C-alpha cells in the first residue's frame, strides 16, 4: 500500500495542496490533519465580510462541502499533532494513534503575536485568527460602544472598518508614523487614513500602548503620552509569528519560519512546508509571506513535485485588503523603491508604480482592478517599462498587456 501524503493544517495551503495533488493525478492516500476539525475553512473573510455582516447574512467559510472530499478520497482527520518522527515517518497525535506518512507537508500557518502589555489578559481584550474568534468578536462589536484597535496593519484596519459599521466609536493605535507602513507606500497610507476618518474612525499614529486597565474586564487603554482612552473592547492586531515548533522539535531547519529550498522542501527530503509558516529563498535572501496567493501557489508547486514535475517556486506575490468599501490590491513585495509614479487619471482610484534600478517591481492599486490585473500579468512576464513611460500623458497599464 502506498504511504499517504499527510498535510498538517487545513487552511488555504493545506486545502489547495490536497486539491492540486488530486487534480494532477496523485494516487497516494491524502490525509488533512487539523486540530480544529470539521470542514476546512477560508480565513480572509474573517476580518472583512464575515466580521462586518449581521450573523444571518455572514458568508459561508467552508471551502467545499463534505462530499467534495469524499469524492476525491481526501481524509479529514481531527487531531493535534504533537511531534514528528522523521526517521519512522510518523506524526504523533494527542490522545490518538500516530499517523504514518510517505510525504509530510507542514501547512501549520501562524499564530497571533501577543504584546507584553500589563492587562493584556483582561476580559474584553481579544485577537482574531479563527472562525470562533471572528464569531465572538462580531458579537462583541454589536454591543461595544468604545472600541480600541491596537495595530494599524491590514487586520487592525479591517477590524476597525467592521467596528465602525456596527456603530462603535473606534480608535486605532499605531506605533509607527503611518498605518500599514511596513507593507504600503505613503500615498496608500494617506488614502486609507482619510477613508477611515471619513467614517468616524480616529487613527493615532506614532504612539504606543503602555497598559490596559480594568477590574477583571478592560475599561481603559493607557497610551505612551499618559492619556487614557475608554474601552469596552480592545482588539489586538500586531502581527503574527510562524508556527515552527513542530518542525524545530523534529530537527528541521528554521529561519524566520520553516526553512525550505526553492522547491519548498525542508532539510528532510520527505517533508515540505508551505504558506505562512515557510521561509523560502529569494536571491541571496529568505522571504516569508502571509497571503492566500502565497499559500495556494506554494501548494500547487509542492503538488507538482509530488506528482513528478519538480519546479522552483517563482510566483509573483499579490495581496489585498478592503476597508470601508475601498479595495487595495498589491502586486510584488514593497521594499522601498527608488522611483515612484502615482497614476490617477480621473478614472476613480489610483495606482502607485514602484521602480528599482529602472525596472517596475511593485504596483499598488486602490479601486483600480484593471491596473491590478495588468500588473500581475506584467510583473509575471519579461516585459519592461521605464518610470518615464509610466509618467507619460495617457499611459495605461492595461495597454501594455493588451487588456
N, C-alpha and C positions, 0 to 999 in steps of 0.2 A: 504494500500500500504506500502511496506517495505521502510523504510527511507534509503537513499543512503549511500554508502561508498564514502566519499569525500576525495580526495588527493590534498593537496596544494603543487604544484611543480611537473613538468613533466620531470624531469631529469631521471637519471638511477633508483633512488629509486622509484619515482612515477610510471614510466613505468612498472617496474618489479612488483610493488605491484598490479597494475591493472591486469597485465597478470597472475600472480600467483593466485590471487583471483579467476579469471575465470577458470583457469586450475584445481583448487582444488574444483570446483563446487559451488563457491559463487554465490548466486542468487540475491542479492540486486543490485539495480542500482549502477553504478560506474561513478563518475564524476572526471575527471582530470582537476583541475583548475590551470591555469598558466598565468602569466601576459604577457608572450611573445606571446602566441597564435601560431597558426599553428600546424604542427605535432611535437610531442616530438622528441628531438634530443639528440644524444650522444656527450659528451664533450671531452673525451680523445684524439680523432684525432685533436682537435683544435690546440694543441701545437706540434703536430707531423706531420702526413701525410698531413693533410689539410693545415697547415701553410707552409710546405716545397714544396708542389706541385704547378705547374702552375695552374692558375684558371681553365683552360679547362680540367685538369686531377685531380682535387681535389676529394677526396672520398665523397660520399653522407653521410650526417649526420643523416638523419631521421632513427629512429628505424624500422618503418614499414609504408606502405602506408595507406591512409585514410580508405581503405576498411577493413583493419585489425581491426580497432577499431569499425567500423560499424557492422561487423560480430559478434563481441563479446559484442556488446551493451555497449561499453565504450564511454561515452560522453566526448568530448574535449571542455572545456569551457574556453574562454579567459576572464581574469579579474584579477584585482589587489585586493587581499584580504587585507582588512584594519583593521579588528577586528574580534575576535571570541567571541561569547556569549556562554559560556559553560553551562549555565542554560537552555537557549532556544534551544541550539544546532543549531546555525546558524553562518554563516560566512558572514560578511558584505563585499560587493564588490564595489569598487569605480565606481560611475556612473551607477550602475546596481542593480537589485533586489538581495536580500540576498540569500544565498544558505543554505538550511537546510541539516543536516546530521544525520545519525544514529551512524556512527563512523567516526571520522575525523583522517586522517593521515597527519602529518606535514613532508613534504619532501622538506623543504624550502632551503636546501643547505647552501652555504656560500657566502660571498662577499669578494672582494679583500681588503686586508689591505693597506691603503694609508699612507705612512710615512709622518711625518711633516717635510718636507724639503722646504726651500724657493725656489720658482719657480716650485713647483710640478704641478701647474695648467697651465703651459705654453703649447701652442700648440706643438705637437710632442712628448709629454710625455704620454704614453699610458699603459694600463694594458690589460690583456687577461682573459676573463671569458665567453663570449657569442659568438655565431657564427658571430654576427655582429662585435664584437671586432676582431675576427680572420680574417674576410674578410678585414677589414680596415687595420689591421696590415700586412697581406700578401701583400696588395697593396703598403703599405709604405715601406716594406722591398725591394721590387723590385726597388724602387727609391733611397733608402738611401745609402749614402757612408759610413759614420761613425755611427755605432750602439753601444750604451752603454746599457747593461742589468744590472739592479740593483737587485741583489739577485742570489745566486748560488745554489738554490734548484732545484727540478725536473723541474718546469715550466721554470725558468730562463735559465737553461742549454738546455732544449729542444728548446726554442726560439732562443738561441744563435746558435744552430746547424742549424736551419732553416735559420737564417740570413746569416750565412756563406755560406750555399748552394745557396742563392740568390746573393752572391757576395759581401756582405758587409764586411767592416773592423770592427770586433766585439771585444768589451772588456766587460768582466763580472766583476762586482764589488761585492765581498762577504766580509761582515764584520768579519766573523769568520775565523779561521785559515785554513780551507779547505772547498771545496764545499760539499754540501749535508751532512754536518757534523751532523745535527740533526737526520738524518734517515739512514745513512750508516756508515760502518766502514772505517778506514783509508785506507786499501788496495783498497777498491772500489773507494774512493775519488781520490786516486793517479792514478788509472787506467783512470778514466774519465778526470782528468786534463790533462793527457798525450794524450788522444784521441782528446780532443779539441785543444790542442797545435798543434797536427799533422795536423789539418785542419785550422790553422791560427788564431784561437781564442785566444786572450790574457786574461788570468784569473789573477786577482789581489785579493789576499785574505788578511785578517787581516787589512782591510782599509775600511773606510766608505765614504758616500757621504754627504757633508755639504751644498751644494747649487746647483741649476740648473740656468744657466744664458741665457739670450736672450731677444730680444725686441719683445715680443709677441710670438715668437717661440723659442724653445730651441736651443742653439748653442754650449754651453759648460757645462761640468759637473765638479764641483769643488770637489776634494777629501779631506779627513781629513788631508792629509800631505801637503795641499796647492797647489797641482798640478792640472792642468786643462786638460780635455780631450775634443777634438772636438766631437760634436754630432749632427747629422741630425735627429736622432730618439733615444729616451730613452724609454726602456721597463721596467716597474716596476713589479717585481715578488717577493714580500717579505712575502708571506703567505696570509692566509685568516682568516676571522672571521665568526663564525657561525651565521646564520640568526635566531635570537631568539626573535626579537621584538614582533611579533605577540603572541608568547607563553607567554612572560613575561607580556605583557599588559593585557592578559586574565587571569592572576593569576597562570599560570602553573609554576612549579619549574624550575629554570635554574641554571646550574652549569657547566661552560665551555661548553655550549650547552644546549639544552633542555634535562632536566634530565629525564631518563626513568629507569624502573626496568629491571630485567633480561629477561622479555618477551617483552620489548620495549614499555610498557605502561607508559604514563606520570602520573603526580599526579592527573589527571582526568581519570576515568575509561573508558570514551568514546573517548579518544584522545591518539593516538600513535605518535611516532616520529622516523624517520629513516634517515640513511645516514649521510652526513657531519654535519648536524645541531644537531645530537643527541649525548648525552654523556651517556654511559651505564656502569653498574658495572662490574669490573673485580677483583675478590677477594675483598680486602678492598678498592680498588681504583676505580676511574672512568676513562673511556677512550673515546676519540672522535677521529674517524678515517676519513680520506679523501681519499676514494678509491672507485672504481667501485665495487669491490668484497664486501666491507662492505655494500654499498647501496643496492646491489642486494640481498645479504643474509639477511640483515635486512628486506627487503621487503617480502621475502619468509617466514620468521619467523612470521611476523605480519599476512600475508595472511593465514597461517596455523591456527593461533589463531582465526581469524575471521570466519574460516570455521570449528571450533570445535576441533582443535588439538593444544592446547597451548603447547609451549615448550620454554625452555631457549635458548637465543642466545649464541651459543658456537662455532661459525665457526672459523676456523683458518685463520687469516688475510693474504692477499698477495697483493703485489704491483708490479708495473713495470714502466720502463722508457726506451725510446730508443733515443739515441743520436749518430749522425753520423753513423748510422747502427749498433752500438753496443748496445745490449739489456741487461738491468739489470732487474732481477726478484728476489723478496724478499718474503720469507715465514716467518711469525712471525713478531713481533714488536721489533725492535732493542732497547735494553735498556742498552747496555754496558755489554757484557758477561764477565765471569771470565776467560774463556779459549777459545781461537780462533784457529781454524785449517784451513789453506789455502790449497786447493787441486787444482792442475793444471794438472799434469799427461800428458802433451803434446797433449791433445785432442783438443786444441783450447779453449780459455776462461779459466775461473777458478771459483771456489766457495769458499766462506768463511763460515765455520760452527761455530756457537757460542754456547758455553755451559755455563750453570749456575747451580751450585750445582751438577755437573756431568751429567746433562741432556741437550740434544740438545734443544735449544729454538728458534734459528733463522738460516736460511740459505739464504745467498746472492749469486746469481749466475750471472755471466757475460758470455753471449753467451754459456750457458750450459742448454738448455731447458730440457734435460733428468734429470739433477740434480734437477731442479725446480719441475718437475712433481713428482719425487720421494720424495722430501722434503714435498710437500703438502700432500702426502699420509702418509708419516712417522709421521709428526707432528700432523696429524689428527687421529692417532692410538695410541695404548698403547705400541708400540714398544719402546725399549730403545737402545741407542747407547752411548758408552763412548768416551771421547776425545782420549784415547789410541787406540781404534779400528779405529777411523777416521784417525789417523796418520799412520796406518799400510800400508806397501807397497801393492799396488794393490787394495786398498779399493775403492769401488764404491758405491755411494748412491743407485743407481738403483738396485744393488744386494740385498739390504735389503727389497725391496718391490716386488721382483720377476719381475721387469721390464726388 
